[in-house]
Amino acid sequence: MAGVLRVIFISILVKSVLQVSTAVDHVPVLIWSTQSSLWKGQPSEYEGHIISEQELHDLLQPLFNQSSRNIVLFLQDKLSMDDFTYYRRDHENEKPFQSLQISIETSASSLVLPAVTKQGSSHLSEYLQKQTEWNIFTADHHFPIEYLDMDPSKPNLFLVNLPVLSSTSDESRARVLANNDLIMEKFTTNLKNHGIPFTAIYTAFSPSKGLKSTDVTFHTGRQLLGVDIPAPARYSPLTVINGTYTCVIMHATKLALTFKNTLLVDLTNETFVSHTVNSTSSECSDTNTLVSLKYSNPVEGINTLELRFLMTNNFYKGSARKWFTFDSLEIIQDHLHTARFNASISAPAEYSYHCQLVGTNTNYASRFIPANEEAQAWEIHISDFQIQGFNIKNNMFSYASDCASFFTPGIWMGLISTFLMLSIVYYGLLMIMQLTTNDRFDDPKGAAIFVSQTN
């Protein structure tokens, strides 16, 4: 028993050490492009997630579908997301990442991935070279574009190896980073001056030492580097009025649909900013609520679109109280095709319901599950979702019942580890309590003690 518990404890300890060591083993990847709409409307579904090598390859797929494919890969020896915050202040008039920040902000498309596995970043060069028959150009620092034998009509891959950060001094590292920033600016500026569209990627082979934080997020679009990014704007909630009173309140910072993995339908502005959505077909009662949101020409290719949220309010004997349930969501396209999704969302009737991420993605805390064939063509992404369909007072949300569970994986890990440690201690105490001493001792000077075999 002791041997088994010892093996289990050692296994858990080794696994925990490996998890801690790999938790910081990630590298940022920054991408900006002169081509627009490469990642337009990409939902933030990787928050708190370290992007794997395969996920990075999936995010890079739009780069290979462009009509003009010119990719510049800037490779550094070491880089971490903390470098952007730590070196954002001036070091003896050096300004690391200044040009990079401007490029990210002013580019037509950009993607900032703060945490990508070391394997994904270190093998990025090999992966890009295998994607197509490139004209490959390699350099240690920078090279003049005008002297390159380059055919803009063919795909070109530029591999630029930036100077290494060999020094451990902050000032020296800041100087090298600022020099690397100027190299990237000069090279991309030459491409622009020659009218060559391009996509630039900046990453490193391994992370910098001394990480100060392991928090990671996933950002799309134009982002500021080394600047505190403000939280998403808190849009005013959508209210549905039945006669003289408010019967439904709904809020989200992002309401987007994706049709057949290609057509993005972003309904956030019409629903929560301009409030131009038509909700007059909504119906409310003490037991059933139907929220109908109708949109005219939300996107090219769809004339009309209607979202129908179905909720019920029932009394349950087991809990001796009323609960409201979010039963289903329907998407009606052009009055012809109805996609139906089942939901398992519930909260006490006098509460509202809140969840950070709701949709069809399997990683979301609350999911919409396709209930018919038409639903397979749609994906739903709702961020910071809150809804209340019953017992609304003063046109305000009641206390929110959140979708987050109380026992998180970390809590379960701590409880199991504590239980195993207590089991080992308990087993050791039992062994100690069973220790006994001899009740008879042999005197070498006296007669030998005879112990019968029946004793």
C-alpha angles and dihedrals in degrees: 000000000000091000092052093049091047091054092048092049093048091048092052092046093050092047091050092050091049091049092051092047093049094042090077095035095103137108131207120245119202122191130182130171143186088223114091131224096023093136100009113164094359105170118237095243098140100066111145090011131120107221114236126220093259093048089051090052090051091052091051094054094094088062092064094049096062122111090229112042117191116147126185115197114196108196125193127182097236134010138155135179090247089065090069093055098036096048097039090100119076119270109199091328091312114134110194117199094007095125091039091055092051091048092052092048097046101038121109091235131012139173126194116194108182096187125037123156116262090240091056095050097040093050094043094101093053091046094052093049091055096053099077144342099286132184095235122207121185130191139163097224119350136321133201113263094211092067096051121105091227129158109206091198091065129062112270127194119197117196110195117184108203123211114278125251095236098153123082094205115107093222093050092047090048089052093051092046091050090050091050089050090055091048092054091046094050094048096048091044090055090053091051093047090054091049094245115148112220148167117223125204123193120192143122141237095243140005124267118255124254101039111194099196139023097197110124134185138179119235131184132189123019113349134172118239119222092005126109105257112222120235117262115280114270103236119206112260124254113248127199115205123206107196105308102344136064111250102173134032120185132175138178136157091215130027112173137154129198120206118206091340091285112064115069117202111191110190098170098103097047093045106041108012111038094017091214093139115116111239099160092112092063118118129204137189139150092269107026135037128187118189110196118190115185125192128189117214094342091171138358109283097029119082100183133010129184129189116200119194112194119199134171134197117211140164116242119202093203093065095025092228143085121267129189118218130200098222107177149345124219128197113199115192120198090338089284113076121052120192112194126200128187120220134194100204120138141159138165110289094244092051134074123233123239133182131166095220126021126170147085096302113112091225093062121104092228120034140197107218118207111247101184140024095265090058091064089074095057134074122193126207120182121169126199091002120189127168139169123183103172141043096017115177128192091355090284137118116260123224108312124240102211125214093224112109120232096229104062122186089260092055092048090049091053093047094049093046091049091049092052093048092049090049090054092048091047092050091049092051090051090053092049092049091054094056112114135182128226114273093202129050130193117237109213091205096049136057117298116263112248115212115191119224092239093059 
